[in-house]
Amino acid sequence: MIADLNAAIASGSRHHGIDVRDGKVKNVVDAEIFDSLESKSWALKLTFDVVLTLLKVDQIIMSKPAGGPNMANQAARRPDGYDD
């Protein structure tokens, strides 16, 4: 395929590419191929990354407090640590 693509480009036409559906070198304008497989795969990878990040953030927000000091008691105390 690469040799065929190089031969097509060497003939003077800049509009040749590989059609991934059948693996043949074609004129991409005539075949109406206007984007590459690489750009589609990166778009999908980045979309999945965004979705997973949102799910992680949502899981952190929705998680219950994990015990520890009582927050109500801490809010009622004075900042210097002494109770009235």
Residue, then its C-alpha position, 0 to 999 in steps of 0.5 A: m500500500i505504501a509503495d502504491l501511495n508513493a507512486a500515486i503521489a510521485s505522479g503529481s497528484r496530491h489528493h491520493g490516500i488510502d481508503v481503510r475500508d478496502g485498503k486501496v489507494k484512491n483519489v480522496v476527493d473523488a472517494e469523498i474521504f475528507d478526514s483521517l482514521e488517525s484524527k477519528s481515533w484521537a477524538l475517541k480517545l480524548t472523548f473517553d478520557v473526558v468521560l472517565t475524568l467526569l465519572k471520577v470527579d462525580q464519584i468524589i463529590m458523591s462519596k460519603p464523608a469517611g468519618g474522622p472528627n465531627m465537623a459540627n464540633q470543629a465549627a463551634r470551636r474557637p480558632d485558637g483551640y480553646d472552648d469558652 
